[in-house]
Amino acid sequence: MIRLARQWGARASIAVGRMSIQVKLIVSFICIILIPIILVSWYLFHNSYLNTIKELTKKNQYILDIEKMNVDNNMAVMQQSGQQAAYNKNITDYMNSGREKDTAELVEFNTQTFYAFQSFLFNNPSISSIRLYTENPNVREFWPVIFQESRIKQKPWYDAVIRQKGTMWWDISLGKASILNNGVDSPDIPLISMLFETTYEDTRHNGVLEVTMELKNFFMKTFSDIQDNDSQMIVINRSGQPFTKDSAPLFKDLPVKEVMRQFALHQKSSEKSFSFSYNGKPYIGIYSYLGQLDSYLLNVVSLESTISNISQQRNTIIIATIILIGLLSMISYLLHSLILKKLKILRESMKKVRKGDFDVDIAITSMDEVGEIAYHFRQMLKKMNELIAQAVSRQAATKEAELKSLKNQIDSHFLYNTLENIKMLAEVEGQYAISDALTSLGGMMRYNLQWTSNHVRFQDELAHIQNYIAIMNIRYDNGLELNVEVPAAYREQEVLKMSLQPIVENAVKHGIGRRGKEKLTVTIKAYAMNENLIIEVMDDGIGIEESKLRDVNMLIRLEDSLYQQMRSAANIGERDGSGIGLRNVDQRIVMNYGKEHGIRVESVQGSYTRVTMVLPYLNIAGGTDANAQPANRG
């Protein structure tokens, strides 16, 4: 996946690179305008959508609260009506009668008590019925209020009412408006019933009081004919059965079953609202729990029209933005054409120069950036013509230099032959020490004078150091000892020519004759670390003071301007000790291999001095070491 992304990125970079500056400017101009507009529009419309949904939710929550207030009022009416029946002394005496009433008593009860109670019932039109059920065998039924309890023992709510022990029980279900059908099979209608158990004075079970109201009167807003087409409330009883106005416009596109399924999924959520989609249309549901009824009141709201309005506004702004970007792009294209016309003239002039025509006249006199480039290009042509003239004159000088080089070569061969003759004479005379010294001197001279490349093998540099130590031992009466601890695998390592001699020369100069030991030992080691080769040159001389050591390491990497200032300010005697040899070696390494390579000096006064050289691990001949990289030097 990453590889594929890189390939696409590379292709896109190539495609962009091939575009003209004018196209790039137009594309960048469009991106600079389009991207902020997209981000700002998305942010604004997202906030607008959230605020609209929030306001819509608040509005429908308010409608839900109004319906709950209606429910509380209707519950109070039903409770009051039930209390009127339960605490009516004449009705209570009749329901608790210990004997069967005769005809005269029944007529009197009907005309005085029961008729008055019926009048009270008819004055409450929202109440569908008030029924008293009793198991007392001495009580005769009076339609439509007093009935035998046997009529309701098969009702699904009967056992639950008995278990309440006189506490109110509310039931929402389908039922008959009248308990007596008189041979007519009437359809079931949604009813809400308030029920509680009635008892004798000794608290024995007597019967059940039932107050019913049609659900359309109890939940007036839910079943009202005046409805918002985008919302509808649903009553859900404790069994999960929904009751609502089935003819509501909302349910033409949204089945009640789907609403109940979504409600079941979100009912356990801590939020009192949820959102869902059906057939691509968005909806929200806001619900409230009715504690005494053990039921839910759910308000379902369609968001289609709301989102449609927001989308229409968004599309209008998008179209206006596209038109604006198009107009601005055309204007920008024309302006860029005028600006880049000068740049095209400059480009054509450069093509002529590339073909060899250096007498190009650029007719650009403006003082803007393109005019400045044209001015510098004219100056560059002038300089090129001067350089061509100088190159012609130098060609003759080069021929002369070649003749001088040939003469120097002849002189060096004469010098080598002379040293060889003196060496042979010393061997004939038995002066072998002189003969060895001349051999070392000849090797050093050949190494120094035959400078065909800046890069040599490590073993060639080591041979040069051995010749140097051999000659210095004549001066110091064999007071120097050289230990070379370099494995054969590292002897093909590429090093800079004459990079070790300044380090060894410093060790000899500052170490010998200034300590109590008879000999100064110089040790050269090499080892690989990661992708580098580490070369250490260590002597057991007197070492360097800590303060001076800090100065040496600082001067090695100090900028040239600061270094020259410090060197000029120093005394003549101090200039020789300013580390110029080590600095030159470090600068050559940095120029050839980079700043991560170079030298570093460590020392303990009275013990040792160690110079560490870090070089890239490069095998000058290709080599066989798997860790070394071939130098590939011509």
N, C-alpha and C positions, 0 to 999 in steps of 0.2 A: 504493500500500500504506500509506504514511504517512497519507495523507488518510483512508483507510478506518479506520485505527486511531484517528485523532483523532475521527471521527464516532462510532465505537463508544464511545470514552472520554467524549464529550460526552453521549451517550444514557445511559450508565451513571451519570454524574454527576447527570443530571436525575432518573433513577429513584431514586437514593439520596437525593437532596434531597427527593423526595416522600414518603419513608418517615417514619413517626412516630419520635420519639426512642426509644420503647420497642422498636420493631422494630430500629432501628439498634443499640441496646445489646445485644439478643439476638444479632444477627448478629456484632457485634464480639466478644462473649463467646465465641461458637462458634469464630470465626476464631482468637482468642487461644489457645484450648485445642487446636483441631484442627490448626492449622499446625505448632506445635512437636511434637505427637504424631506427625504424619505424617513430619516430618523426622527425629525421633529414632528412630522405628520403622524407617524406611527405612535409616538408618545402622546400627542394631543388626542388622537382618535381613541387610543386605548383608555386614556383618562376619561374622555367623554363617554365611552361605553360603560366604564365602571361606575361613573357618577349617575348615568341614566339608569343602570340596573339598580343602583343603590336607592335612587329616588322612587323607582317603580316598586321595589321591594317595600320601602317605607309606606308608600301609598296603599299597597294591598295589605300590608300588615295593619294599617289603620282600619281598612274595611273589615278585616278579620276581627279586630278589637270591637268594632261596632256590633258585629254579629254576636260576639261573646256577651256584650251587654244585653242584647235582646234575649239571649239564652238565659242569662241570670234573671231577667225580669219575668220571663215565662216560667222559670223554675219556681220563682217566688209565688206566682199566681197559682201554680199547680199545688204547691205546698199549702198555701192558704185555703184553697178549695178542699184539699184533703183534710185539713184540720177542722174545717166547718162540718164535714161529715163525721169525722172521728169523735169530735167533742160535743156533738148535738145530743143533749140528754135524752130526749124522747127516742131518737134513733138508737142510742146506746142501750137504753132500757129494753127496747124491742129486740135488739140483737142478742141481749143477755137474758132474755125471758126464760124462766124455768118451767113454763107451761105453755100450751098452745092457746093462742088468743081465740075468743069466740067471735062470732060474726060482727056483733056490735062494736067490739073493741077494734077489730080490723077496719071497719068503716070509719070509726073515729080517728084512728091512726092515719088512714089514707087522706081524710078530708082536712085534718088539722096539721099534722106533722109532715107527712110525705108530700102533700101538695105544695106546702111552703118551701120545702127543700128543692122540689122540682123547679119552682119559680126562681130560686137562687141559681140553680144550674143553668136555666135558660138565659139568665142575665149575664152569663160569662160565655159568649159565643165561641171564644177560642178553645174552651174546654170541650173535648169531644164527648167524654163520659166520666161519671163518677160511679164506681160500682163497689158494693160491699158484698163480699163472699163470706158465708158462714157455714160452719158444720153443725150449728144448733138445729136439731130436728123440730124444735117448736116454732121456728121462724118460717113464715110463708114468703115466697118470692113476690117482689113488687118491681115489675119492669118499669123503667130501665135501670134501677139502682140496686135492688137487693136480689141476690141469687144464692143458690146453694154452692158450697165450695167444691163439690164434685165436678162442676163444670170446668174448673181450671187446673185440676190436679195433673193433667197431661201437658200443661204448658211448660215450655223449656225453662222458664224463669221461676217456676213454683218452688222447687227445692232450694234455690238460692235465696228467695225471699224468706223462707222459713228459717234458714241458717242465720239470717241477719238479726233474729231475736228482737224485732221491733224497730230496727234501724232502716232508714229509707233505702230502697233499691230502685235504680233507674234502668229501664230497658228500652233499647231502640230496635225495632224489628217490624216485619210485615205482619199485619193482623186485620181482623174484621172491625168495622166501625160499630157493629152491633153484635152482641153475643147471641141474639136470636135471629136466625135467618128467615124464619117463617116460610120455609120452602123455597126461598130465593137464594141462589148461590152467588153472592156478591164477591167481587174481586178483593184481594188483599191490598191494603194501602199502607204506606209507611206511617208508623205510630211511635210515639214515645210515651212510656208508662212510668208513673211514680207509684211504687208499691211498698207496703209495709204490713207487718202482721198485727192483727187486733187480738186482744185477750179479754178474758173475764176479769172481774175484780180480784180474783185470787191468782192472777197471772197465767191462768191456763189458756191454751190456744183456743181462739174463738173463730178466727177467719182471716181474710186478707182484704185490705183496702186498695183499690186500683183507681188512679186518676190518669186518664189518657188525653192526649192532644195529637192532632195530626201533625206530622213532621213539617209540612209546608207552613203551618202556623207557628210552630215552635222555632224553626230556623227560617225566618221570614226573608232574609237577604239571600239565602241559598236558593230558595225556590221562587223568588220574585220574578215576574215577567219583565221587569225593568233591569236589564243586565248589561254590563260591558261585554261586547262581543269577544274581547281578548282575554277574559278571565271567567272563572266559574269555581264556586266552592263545593266541596264534597264533605259529607258527614260520614265518618267511619266508626262503626260501633266496636264494642270490645271483641267481637268475633271476626273483625276485619271485613265486614260486609259494608259496601259503599251505598250511600243514599244521596242522590243529587237530581238535578233537573236534566233528564236525559236529552231533552230537545235543545239544550244550550248550543249556540253556534260553535263553541270551542270544540265540542265532541264530534263535529263533522270530520275533522282531520285527526283527532286524537282519541283513540278508544279509552274508555274508563279502565279497562283491564290493564292497559299499558301504564296508566297513571298509578294504579294500585301496585303494579310490579315495581315501578320506580320508587314509590313510597316505602315499600317493604325493604328495598335496598338501602335507603337512607334514614330509616326510622330510628336506628340506634345511634345516629350521629349526634354529636353535641350541638351542632348547628340546628337552627329551627327553619332552615331553608335549604333547598338543593336545586340544582340545574340538571337538565337532561335534554336530549334531542330525540325526535321521532320523525322518520322520513325526511331528514335534513332540516327540520324546523326546530328552533330552540324554544325551550320552556323553562320556567322556574316554578317550584312548589314551595309555599309558605304554610306551615302548619302550627297548630297549637293544641295542647292536650287539655281536655275538659275533665278535670279530676273527678267531680261527683258523678259524671255520666260515664266515666271510664271509657271515653271515646276521643276521637281526634276530629278537629275541624281543619280541613285542608283547602287552601286557595291555590288553584292552578292558573298560571298566567302565561299567555303566549308572547314571545319576544319578537315575533316575525316582523310586525309593523315597526317596532322600535328600531330594530337592527336595520331594517330596510331604509328608514330615514337617515340613520347614521351612514350607511353605505352610499346612499345617494349624495350626501354631502361630501364624503370622501372621494367618490368618483368625479364629482364636479371639480374639486380642488386638484385631483390628479390630472384631469384633462387640461385645466387652466395652466398647470405647471408644465406639462409637456409642450403646450403651445408657446409658453413663455421661453422655455429652454430652446425650442426651435428658432424663434425669432432672435434670441440673444446669440445663438450659435452662428446664424447667418451673418449678423452684424460683426461678430468676432472674427469670422472667416475673412470678411472683406478687409477689416483692419489689419489682420495678420498678413494678408497678401501684400499690403502696402509696406509693412515693416520688413517682411522677409524678402522683398524684391532686391534690396541692397545686398542681403546675404547671398542671394542667388548669383548676383554679379561677382561677388567675392569668390564663390565656389567655382564659377567658370574660369576665373583668373587663375585659381590654383591648379585647375586641370591643365591649362596651358603651360604653367611652370613645370608640372610633372612630366609633360612631353618634351621639355628641354628649352622652352621659350622663356628666357629670363628677362626679356625686354618688355614686360607687361606693364601697361598703364591702367591703374584702377581709378575709375572716375567716381570716387566716393569722397565727398568732402564734408559730410555731416559730422557732428560732434558727439553722437550717441555711441553706444557700445560697439555697434557694427562699424562705425567710422573709426573708432579707436583700433579695432582689429585690422581694418584696412591700412591704417597708418603704420602699425607695427609690421604688417605683412610687406609693405613697401620698404621699410627699413631692413627687414630680413632679406629681401631680394638684393638690396644694396650691399648688405654685409656678405651675402653669398657671392656676389660678383667680385668683391674684394678678396674673399677667401680663395676663389678660383685663381685669381691673379697671383696670390701668394703661393698657392699650391704649385703653380708653374715654376715660380722662382725657387721653390724649395726642392723641386725635383733635381735640379742641377746640384744643389747642396747635398742631396742624398747620395749622388754618385761620388762626390768628393769624400763624403763620410765613409762610403764603402771602401774607397782606396785607403783611407786612414786606418780603417778596421783591419784591412789586409796587412798593412804595415805593422800594426800592433801585434797581429797574430804572428807575423814573422819574428818580431822582437821577443814575444813570449817563448817561441820555440828556441830562439837563441839562448834565452835565460835558462830554460829547462835543460838544454844540452850542456850549458856551462856548469850547472849544478851537478849534472850526472857525471861530468868529467872530474869535478872536484871530489865527488863521492868515491869514484873509482880510485883516484889518487890516494884518498884517506885509507881505503881498504888495503891498497898495496903497501902503504906505510904502516899498516896495523892499527890505525886510529879508528877503531870500530864505533866508539861513542860518537865521534864526529860524523862517521858514515851514516849511523842511524838517525842522527839529528838532521843531516841533509836530506835523508829519505823522507822524514816527517815534514820538513820544510817544503820539499818539492810537492808532496801530496797536498799540503795546505794551499800552495800557490796555484796548483792546477784546479783545486776545488773553488778557489776564489775567482780566478781569472776566466774559467770556462763557465760563464753564467748564461746557460742556454734556456733555463726555466726557473721560475720562482718556487716550484714544487719539486721536492726530491724524496727519495725513500728514506725512511727512518734510519736504516743501516748505513746509508751514505753520510748522514749527519753525525751518526755515532763514530764512524771512521775518522771524520774530520776532527771530532772532539778528542779522539785518542791521539791523533797527530799533534794537536794543540797541547795536551798534557805532556806528551813526550818532550816537546821543545821547552815547555815551562819547567820541566824537571831538571834541565841543564842549568837554568837560572837559579832554581831553588835547591840544587844539590839533592835531587830525588826526594824532595819533601812533599811530593804529591802522590796520592794513590787514587786511581779511578776504578770504581766497581760498576759494571754494567749488568743489571739484572732485568734484561728484556727478553721475554720468550721469543722464539723464532717466528711464531704466528704474527707478532706485532712488528717485525722488522721491515715488512713491506708497507707499513702505514705511511700515508702521505703527510709530510711536514713541510714547513716553509724553510727554504734554504737560509742558512746562517741564523736560525732562530734559537738554537741551543748554546752557541758560543758566547753571546752576551751574558747568559745566565751563569754558565760555568766560569766565565772570566770574572764576573762579580764575586763568585764564591772564592776563587783563588785570590783576588785582589784584597778582599776584606776579611779573609779567614786565616791565611797563612802568616806566620811570624808574629801573631798577636795573641798567642795563647801558650800554654805550657806543654802541649803535646808536640812530639817530634814530627809527626806527619799530619797533613790535612787530607781527609778522605772525602772524596766526592762520589756520591752514589746516584746512579740514574736507574729509575724503575719505570715500568709501564704496565697498565692493566685497563681492561675494558669495563665501562659502567654505562648501562642502558645502551644508547646509540653513540656514545662518546668513547674516546681513548684518553686516558689520564696519564700524563708523563710527569714524573716527579724528579727534580734535581735537588739533592739534599747534601749539605756539608756539615761536618761536626766542628765548625769553627766557633768563634766567640759569640755568634748570634747578633741580634739587633735589639736596641732598647725599645720598650713598648711604645713610647711617644714617637720615636723615629719610624717605627714599623707602621704606625697609623698614617704618618705623612707619606711614606713610600707607596702604600696601597692607594692612598687618595690621589697622588700624583700620576699613578699609572693610568687612571681613567678620567683625569681632569680634562676639561675642555681646553682646546689649544690656546685660545685667547688668554684664559686665566693662567694656564701653565707658563706661557711666555712672560706674562706680567710678573709672576712669582720668580721665574728664573732670572729676569732682568734685575729684579730688586735684590736678589741674593748676592753675596760676596763671590768673588772669583773662585775662591777656594771651596765654597759650598756648592758651586754649580756642578762640579764633577761628581758630587755625591747625590745629585738630585734625581737619580733613577732614570736617566734619559735612555740608557740601553734597554732596560726592562720596559719602559714606556713604548719605545719603538717596536719591540717584539709584540707587545699587546696590541698596538694599533694595526700592525700588519695582519695579525690573526683576526681581529674584528673586521677589517676590510675584506678579507678573503672568506671568512666563515660566518660572520654575524656576531652581534653583541653578546649572545649567550655563551660564546667561547672567549678564551683569553687566558691570562695568567693571574695568580694570586700568591702573595708572599706570607709565609708563617715563620715565626722564629721565637725561640726562648733564649734570652740572653745567657751566655756562658754554656750553652748546650748545643744548639743546632739552628740552622736556617734551611727552610724548605720552600722551593718555588714550584707551584703546581700549574701545569699547562693543560688546558682542556681543549681538545680538538675533536672534530667529527670523525667517527670511525670509518675512514676511507682507505681502501686498498688500492694503491697506485697502479698495480698491474692486474687487477681483476681478482686475484687471490683465490684461496680455497676455503677461507673462513666464512661460515654461513652467516655470521653476525655483521661482517664488514660489507660496506657498500662499495662497488667499484668507483674509482675516481673519474675514469673516462677522460683523462687529460691527454691532449694531443701532443 
